[in-house]
Amino acid sequence: GYLIFQGRAGDVVNKGGFKINCTRVLNVLLQIPGVQNAVVLPYGQKAKGAEIAAFLVTAKELSQIEVRQKLKKLLQPAEIPKKFFLVKEIPLNSLGKVNTKALRALIK
């Protein structure tokens, strides 16, 4: 049989031969109590190996460290985002979609 990824091609990241589905990571993040909203985006150069970043809107009592610890129990090590950004809200463009350009500007 064949394994076929469905969804947007840009949502699948190849990290050292391991395929990471950003939508899967997003769904796991949204299941963590205290995570109110999230966006997961790939970044980096394909030649050097892409990574993923998570942008989180969280309840005040939830920290980045706690999110990372919970993800260690729910995801493979390669699937855990390399960078986390706590934001007050997810920016939207004029059409009401996630403003990925604004979020990518936070990644350095």
Residue, then its C-alpha position, 0 to 999 in steps of 0.5 A: g500500500y501507499l501512504i498519501f498525505q492529504g492537505r496542503a503540500g507546504d504543511v508537510v516538513n521533511k526533517g532529516g527524512f522524517k515527515i512532520n505534518c504541521t496540521r497534526v502538531l497543531n491538533v495536538l497543541l489545541q488539545i492541551p488544556g490552556v492553549q486557546n489558539a495556535v498556528v504551526l508554520p514551517y520555516g528554514q531552508k529545505a537544503k539545510g532542513a526545515e523546522i517548525a515554529a508554534f505560535l500560541v495564545t495561552a491562558k496566563e497560567l500556561s508557560q512555554i516550558e509546560v507546553r513543551q513537556k506536554l508535547k514530549k508525551l504526545l509527539q515524536p521528538a522530531e515533531i516538537p516545534k523548535k521555536f515557540f512564540l507566545v502571542k496575545e492573539i493570532p494576526l489575521n489579514s483583511l480576509g480573516k485568514v491567518n497572517t502568516k507573513a506577520l507570524r514569520a516576521l517573528i522568527k529570527 
